[in-house]
Amino acid sequence: MEETIIFIDETFLEKLSKHLGSGKYIKYDKVLFAKRLANLQKLGCKDIFYYIAPPFQGSVPSKLEEKRKDGYDKFISKLKKRGVIVREGRCQRLKINNEFTFKQKAVDVLLAMDLTNIPIKFPTIKKIILISSDSDFVPVIKNLEEYGIRTILYTYYEKIRDTPFSRSNYLIKSVYKYVLLSKEDFINCPLLTTKTNKGDET
């Protein structure tokens, strides 16, 4: 079976999970989710790249910040034990109108760098799977085409403009093939509930 590499934009998936879960995050096995999508394309999963930023930590972390970081570290450790290649950016805190907002930094850059390196590091790979909705990746996708590498995009959009998932024709037109994710894609990859992995949200 032809192999592929899967690139996961976690910010996109987290947002979509909450949207499709009617305001509640859908709990699902992220590794099983990725491998299932590859299987649907009749491709074997060689590697999974996962892009995320750890929760914000102040110079003197609060108890809540420490708790979030502890949970995050355990989650990332489980992913790595299952062979997932984790790429971590950073979380920036901004104060706007006396309210704090948080923004991920460098995550998209890391993803773009790894995509660019495919022809060098994975010369046998001719199809990749990108799970995202970010049109910033279009130049990289077009560059990969020049090396004979086709991109299969798993994404989501709505026809209503100015929504979190408004349609991006620019991204969709740039790929070899695109597939719209659905709630079923998440719920068909349930978390196992044995004693050894109960609560494992990977």
Beta strands, then each sheet from edge to edge (+ up, - down):
strand 1: 3-9
strand 2: 44-52
strand 3: 85-88
strand 4: 90-96
strand 5: 99-105
strand 6: 127-131
strand 7: 150-155
strand 8: 177-180
sheet 1: 3+ 2+ 1+ 6+ 7+ 8+
sheet 2: 4+ 5-
end
